[in-house]
Amino acid sequence: MRLLEQIGTYFLFMKRAFSRPEKFSILYRQTMREIDKIGINSFPIVVIVSLFVGAVITIQSNYNIENPLLPRYLVGLTVRDSLLLEFSSTMVALILAGKVGSSIASELGMMRITEQIDALEVMGINSVSYLVMPKIIAAVVFFPVLCLLSIAMGLLGGYISCIAANVIAPSEYIYGIQYEFRPYYISYSLTKTAFYALIITSIASYFGYHVKGGAVEVGKSSTKAVVQSSILILLANLILTKTILQ
Amino acid sequence: MIEVKNLYKRYDDNFVLNDVSVKFEQGKCNLIIGRSGSGKTVLLKSIVGLIETDEGEIWYDDQKFSHLDAVSKQNIRKEMGMLFQGAALFDSLTVEENVLFPLDMFTSYSRGEKLDRVNFCLEKVKVSKTNKLYPAELSGGMKKRVAIARAMALNPRYLFCDEPNSGLDPETGIVIDNLIKEITEEFNMTTIINSHDMNSVLEIGDKVVFIYKGCKCWEGTRKDILKTDNEALNNFVFATRLARQIKS
C-alpha cells in the first residue's frame, strides 16, 4: 500500500512539475543555469571515467581474444560496441545518478527544511514547476551530450592504451571501431540516456522535495534518491533494450 | 482584514487547532502569542494555506480563501508577503536577486524600474549597499531585514511574520519589530505576527491573540495584557519570578 501511495504521489508531483510555468523567460534562464550546474559540471567525471574504462576494455578484450584465428581488429569493435550499447548510456547514467541525483536531492531537501520552498509557495509560485521542470529539461537535453562525450572519450582511452600499453596496432584498433558500424546504435544509446535523465532528475527531485525533518533526513533522502534511481535505471535498461533492440 | 472562523486541525487524535475564530485587523500589527507547541505556527501556516485545515473558514477581506481553487488562491498569494523564522532567503541568489525575485516573477516593469524598487525596499529596511552579498555573508538581523524587503517588494496587502525576532538579541529584535510596525502603518497592511517574545508584544501588539493548547484563550490589546486575570496568559506573560514580583 505504501509503495502504491508513493507511486501515486510521484505522478501527482510530476503533473505539478509539468504545469504551465509562470514565465517562459524565467524557465529558460533557470534551464540554462541547470545545464551549467548538472551538465557542464559533470564533464570532468564523465571524461575521466570514460577514458579509463575505454582503456581497460581494450586491454581486457585483447587479453580474452587469444585465438590466432580471430582478427585483432575485433578488440576495437568490442570496445566500440561495449561503449555504445552499454557503458556510455547505462554506466554513465549510474555515475550521474550518484553525482547529480544526490546533489539535486540535497539541494531541494535543504530548501525544504530552511523554508525556501514554503517561501515560493506563499509568493504564489508553483514551487515544483519552478524548481523541478528546469532540472528535468536540462538533464534530458544535456545528458545525451554527455553520452556522446563518453563514447568519444572511451574510444580515445582505448586508442591511448593501444599506444601506451602496446595492446594492438593503432591502425587495427581504428579499423575495428569502424568495422560494421551501425549508426542506429548511437540513437539507441541516446534514447536510453534521455530516459535515464528523466529518471535521475525526477526521482531525486521527488525525494528532495518531500524531505521532512532536519539534516539527517536530507542525507537519507539523498541516499534514497541515488539507490532508487539506480534500481530504476537498471530496470529501464532491461525494458528499453528489449523494446528497442528487439 | 483577515478572519478565521471555527478552524480545526488534528494530527492523529491530537487537536492542534480547536475551534479557533479570530479577526485580524487592517493597518494593525496582530500578534499571535503562545507557548512553544501551542499551535500558533500551525495557525499562521493554515492562514497562508501552507497547511490544509480539517474544518473552518479563512477569509481574506471578502474572499473565502479556504474554499478557493488553486488558481484563485495563487492570485491572493501574490498579495501576501511572509517573513519566515529563518528568513528563508534563497541561498543561491544575492540580496538584490532575492528582492528582485518576486518582481521578476509577477511584474512587467523594466529592469531599471525593478532595480529602483529593490533599492527603495533595501533602503527602507536599512540594508542598502548589501546588494551584491549572498545570504551566507549576512548577520541574522540583516537576513531578517532583507527578508522583509523581499516580502514588501510587491506592496503586499497582507504581511505574515513567523517569529521575526527569534535568534536575535533584544535590541535588534525591537528594531525589526518597529520596522514591521512602520511598514504596516505606512502601507496599511494586515499584518499577523507569530511570536512568543514579550518585548514584541508590548512594543507593537495592537491586537494580541493568545493561543493555549490549540484554542484561542484570550484576545485584547497590549495594554489589556497587564491587567488580565486569565491564569494561562498570566503564567505565560509573567513566567519569571521577577516578573511576578513586579506585577504584584
Chai-1 contact restraints between the chains, C-beta under 6 A:
chainA,res_idxA,chainB,res_idxB,connection_type,confidence,min_distance_angstrom,max_distance_angstrom,comment,restraint_id
A,E22,B,M105,contact,1.0,0.0,6.0,A-B,restraint_1
A,T114,B,G86,contact,1.0,0.0,6.0,A-B,restraint_2
A,E115,B,F84,contact,1.0,0.0,6.0,A-B,restraint_3
A,E115,B,A88,contact,1.0,0.0,6.0,A-B,restraint_4
A,Q116,B,A88,contact,1.0,0.0,6.0,A-B,restraint_5
A,Q116,B,F90,contact,1.0,0.0,6.0,A-B,restraint_6
A,D118,B,L50,contact,1.0,0.0,6.0,A-B,restraint_7
A,A119,B,A88,contact,1.0,0.0,6.0,A-B,restraint_8
A,V122,B,V48,contact,1.0,0.0,6.0,A-B,restraint_9
A,V122,B,M80,contact,1.0,0.0,6.0,A-B,restraint_10
A,V122,B,M82,contact,1.0,0.0,6.0,A-B,restraint_11
A,M123,B,P102,contact,1.0,0.0,6.0,A-B,restraint_12
A,G124,B,Q74,contact,1.0,0.0,6.0,A-B,restraint_13
A,G124,B,R77,contact,1.0,0.0,6.0,A-B,restraint_14
A,G124,B,K78,contact,1.0,0.0,6.0,A-B,restraint_15
